[in-house]
Amino acid sequence: MTPAQRARRVPTNVAALALGVTEGTIRQWAHRGRITRYGTARRATYDLDELVAVAQGSRHSDRSG
């Protein structure tokens, strides 16, 4: 992994803030495979590009009603 790839990963609290959901939701999505969890057993991180894709997908599904 390059330093640039690591820089694109954020902790759970920032991921939740970025998507406007709770930290528990982020953890559930990771557990269900909706997003990929990186990091160690004690410190999870999430990829910003993947979070953006999830957010865009959520917006599209919200509009379709």
TORVEX-399086 format. One record per residue (C-alpha): residue in one letter; x, y, z. Coordinates in nm, 3 decimals. Each point is the difference from the previous one (the first is absolute). Last residue first. Layout:
residues N
<atom><residu>A</residu><X>X</X><Y>Y</Y><Z>Z</Z></atom>
...
***
This chain:
residues 65
<atom><residu>G</residu><X>-3.852</X><Y>0.599</Y><Z>-0.423</Z></atom>
<atom><residu>S</residu><X>0.233</X><Y>0.043</Y><Z>-0.284</Z></atom>
<atom><residu>R</residu><X>0.140</X><Y>0.306</Y><Z>0.173</Z></atom>
<atom><residu>D</residu><X>0.121</X><Y>-0.189</Y><Z>0.308</Z></atom>
<atom><residu>S</residu><X>0.166</X><Y>-0.265</Y><Z>-0.222</Z></atom>
<atom><residu>H</residu><X>0.205</X><Y>0.269</Y><Z>-0.177</Z></atom>
<atom><residu>R</residu><X>0.101</X><Y>0.164</Y><Z>0.328</Z></atom>
<atom><residu>S</residu><X>0.110</X><Y>-0.331</Y><Z>0.147</Z></atom>
<atom><residu>G</residu><X>0.211</X><Y>-0.080</Y><Z>-0.306</Z></atom>
<atom><residu>Q</residu><X>0.173</X><Y>0.336</Y><Z>0.026</Z></atom>
<atom><residu>A</residu><X>0.074</X><Y>-0.055</Y><Z>0.368</Z></atom>
<atom><residu>V</residu><X>0.132</X><Y>-0.352</Y><Z>-0.065</Z></atom>
<atom><residu>A</residu><X>0.228</X><Y>0.130</Y><Z>-0.277</Z></atom>
<atom><residu>V</residu><X>0.126</X><Y>0.280</Y><Z>0.225</Z></atom>
<atom><residu>L</residu><X>0.072</X><Y>-0.252</Y><Z>0.276</Z></atom>
<atom><residu>E</residu><X>0.195</X><Y>-0.217</Y><Z>-0.244</Z></atom>
<atom><residu>D</residu><X>0.212</X><Y>0.296</Y><Z>-0.105</Z></atom>
<atom><residu>L</residu><X>0.061</X><Y>0.092</Y><Z>0.365</Z></atom>
<atom><residu>D</residu><X>0.130</X><Y>-0.345</Y><Z>0.094</Z></atom>
<atom><residu>Y</residu><X>-0.088</X><Y>-0.112</Y><Z>0.352</Z></atom>
<atom><residu>T</residu><X>0.207</X><Y>-0.042</Y><Z>0.316</Z></atom>
<atom><residu>A</residu><X>-0.047</X><Y>-0.224</Y><Z>0.302</Z></atom>
<atom><residu>R</residu><X>0.221</X><Y>0.018</Y><Z>0.306</Z></atom>
<atom><residu>R</residu><X>-0.004</X><Y>-0.276</Y><Z>0.263</Z></atom>
<atom><residu>A</residu><X>0.002</X><Y>-0.309</Y><Z>-0.224</Z></atom>
<atom><residu>T</residu><X>0.232</X><Y>0.181</Y><Z>-0.238</Z></atom>
<atom><residu>G</residu><X>-0.062</X><Y>0.210</Y><Z>-0.307</Z></atom>
<atom><residu>Y</residu><X>-0.233</X><Y>-0.049</Y><Z>-0.295</Z></atom>
<atom><residu>R</residu><X>-0.376</X><Y>-0.054</Y><Z>-0.015</Z></atom>
<atom><residu>T</residu><X>-0.156</X><Y>-0.023</Y><Z>-0.344</Z></atom>
<atom><residu>I</residu><X>-0.350</X><Y>0.133</Y><Z>-0.057</Z></atom>
<atom><residu>R</residu><X>-0.333</X><Y>-0.175</Y><Z>-0.068</Z></atom>
<atom><residu>G</residu><X>0.148</X><Y>-0.324</Y><Z>0.131</Z></atom>
<atom><residu>R</residu><X>-0.258</X><Y>-0.063</Y><Z>0.273</Z></atom>
<atom><residu>H</residu><X>0.255</X><Y>0.056</Y><Z>0.278</Z></atom>
<atom><residu>A</residu><X>0.125</X><Y>0.315</Y><Z>-0.172</Z></atom>
<atom><residu>W</residu><X>-0.353</X><Y>0.135</Y><Z>-0.035</Z></atom>
<atom><residu>Q</residu><X>-0.067</X><Y>-0.081</Y><Z>0.365</Z></atom>
<atom><residu>R</residu><X>0.314</X><Y>0.182</Y><Z>0.115</Z></atom>
<atom><residu>I</residu><X>-0.088</X><Y>0.307</Y><Z>-0.206</Z></atom>
<atom><residu>T</residu><X>-0.352</X><Y>-0.008</Y><Z>0.143</Z></atom>
<atom><residu>G</residu><X>0.139</X><Y>-0.019</Y><Z>0.353</Z></atom>
<atom><residu>E</residu><X>0.215</X><Y>0.305</Y><Z>-0.069</Z></atom>
<atom><residu>T</residu><X>-0.322</X><Y>0.188</Y><Z>-0.073</Z></atom>
<atom><residu>V</residu><X>-0.097</X><Y>0.137</Y><Z>-0.339</Z></atom>
<atom><residu>G</residu><X>0.059</X><Y>0.329</Y><Z>-0.182</Z></atom>
<atom><residu>L</residu><X>0.228</X><Y>-0.156</Y><Z>-0.261</Z></atom>
<atom><residu>A</residu><X>0.311</X><Y>0.208</Y><Z>0.073</Z></atom>
<atom><residu>L</residu><X>-0.073</X><Y>0.004</Y><Z>0.374</Z></atom>
<atom><residu>A</residu><X>-0.023</X><Y>-0.378</Y><Z>0.010</Z></atom>
<atom><residu>A</residu><X>0.326</X><Y>-0.039</Y><Z>-0.192</Z></atom>
<atom><residu>V</residu><X>0.164</X><Y>0.253</Y><Z>0.233</Z></atom>
<atom><residu>N</residu><X>-0.109</X><Y>-0.194</Y><Z>0.309</Z></atom>
<atom><residu>T</residu><X>0.106</X><Y>-0.334</Y><Z>-0.149</Z></atom>
<atom><residu>P</residu><X>0.354</X><Y>0.106</Y><Z>-0.080</Z></atom>
<atom><residu>V</residu><X>0.104</X><Y>0.130</Y><Z>-0.344</Z></atom>
<atom><residu>R</residu><X>0.187</X><Y>-0.149</Y><Z>-0.293</Z></atom>
<atom><residu>R</residu><X>0.120</X><Y>0.207</Y><Z>-0.295</Z></atom>
<atom><residu>A</residu><X>0.335</X><Y>0.069</Y><Z>0.170</Z></atom>
<atom><residu>R</residu><X>0.072</X><Y>-0.373</Y><Z>0.002</Z></atom>
<atom><residu>Q</residu><X>-0.035</X><Y>-0.013</Y><Z>-0.377</Z></atom>
<atom><residu>A</residu><X>0.234</X><Y>0.298</Y><Z>-0.039</Z></atom>
<atom><residu>P</residu><X>0.259</X><Y>-0.165</Y><Z>0.225</Z></atom>
<atom><residu>T</residu><X>0.003</X><Y>-0.299</Y><Z>-0.237</Z></atom>
<atom><residu>M</residu><X>-0.132</X><Y>-0.341</Y><Z>0.091</Z></atom>
***
